[in-house]
Amino acid sequence: MVLGTMKIADAMIVPTLIIVASSRPSWRLRSAIKRSGQAWTLSNGPTAAPASLQNAVSAEDRRDFRNDPDQVSLPERPMALPSPSLDLMALPRSYWQASRAPRYGLLFALPLLVFYQVLAALPQPGPEGIGQLRNGADVILESLFTWMVGRWGPLLFLVCLTGFGLWLVARDLRRHPGLRPGVFAGMLGEAALLALLFGGVVARVTSALLGGGPPPLTLARVEGVGWWSRLMLSLGAGLYEELLFRVVLVALLAWGAKALLGWRPWPAGVFATLVGAAIFSAFHYIGRYGDRWTLYSFMFRMVAGIFFSALYLLRGFGITAWTHALYDTFLLVV
């Protein structure tokens, strides 16, 4: 079979050459090939067509080419091939942006919620059942719903928390369809690295502020609690303490400083971060399993609260929650 004056073998190479080598509309080249009966080779390429052939194409030839059904159908615009070097350069930037988005940050934090609720529901052998223990921040948030709706408060809180988070994820996915597993892997690695570095960095800053060496920072009274309870408390700390103290408390303090005191956003944010960090630190001395108060441990946790606030603003909720959870896991479980 012959197409016009070109053989099939000659015609098949033309679309490939035009897509790869041409970055401009190619109707002149296709018309010139039809008139001359010449198939361009890979060494010459479609852009090597003689100028006399390109300039000799008339309007009638162009109409004839477009209306002739026997001609080879080629795309009006050549396909742009991505540059591997540009993709590799854009990958780190896309990770830093994507990992802060709700579709990644909230889905990344979802396993913390699931594992915490499962561990809290499992019984543990011994005089103390694991169901008797809950993270303090979780208890505070649930108590607000219990005060409003009674005994259905904890269930309503869990439904509202999960439903609102999934709604944010769905809304973000409508704007930016698709998820990349590599982003989640990078977020887990980043959170693990930050958790490993966290204690040493905060300890050095605290020691510099107080002018003394760091004593061991442990929760001595938690020693009598089983391994599953420690893991549950660690995961709950990462999820619920970040939700309560960073997302809710710091935001409310900043809003109050601007609305009630008339402060500008920058001083209001600094005020909210410092006061929120102090409240976050004091929270760890409340209750049966609270730590014994010392100046160093209070300052350590206040510096940690400032660190987590900065991390939340820079890297989002998911990485902050996992960093906190992994650090507490290292401290309480390992």
Secondary structure as GFF3:
##gff-version 3
##sequence-region A 1 334
A	DSSP	beta_strand	2	3	.	.	.	ID=ss1
A	DSSP	beta_strand	6	7	.	.	.	ID=ss2
A	DSSP	alpha_helix	8	21	.	.	.	ID=ss3
A	DSSP	alpha_helix	27	36	.	.	.	ID=ss4
A	DSSP	three_ten_helix	46	48	.	.	.	ID=ss5
A	DSSP	alpha_helix	51	55	.	.	.	ID=ss6
A	DSSP	alpha_helix	59	67	.	.	.	ID=ss7
A	DSSP	alpha_helix	84	98	.	.	.	ID=ss8
A	DSSP	alpha_helix	102	121	.	.	.	ID=ss9
A	DSSP	three_ten_helix	130	132	.	.	.	ID=ss10
A	DSSP	alpha_helix	136	149	.	.	.	ID=ss11
A	DSSP	three_ten_helix	150	152	.	.	.	ID=ss12
A	DSSP	alpha_helix	153	175	.	.	.	ID=ss13
A	DSSP	alpha_helix	181	210	.	.	.	ID=ss14
A	DSSP	three_ten_helix	220	224	.	.	.	ID=ss15
A	DSSP	alpha_helix	227	236	.	.	.	ID=ss16
A	DSSP	pi_helix	237	250	.	.	.	ID=ss17
A	DSSP	alpha_helix	251	259	.	.	.	ID=ss18
A	DSSP	alpha_helix	265	283	.	.	.	ID=ss19
A	DSSP	alpha_helix	295	332	.	.	.	ID=ss20
###
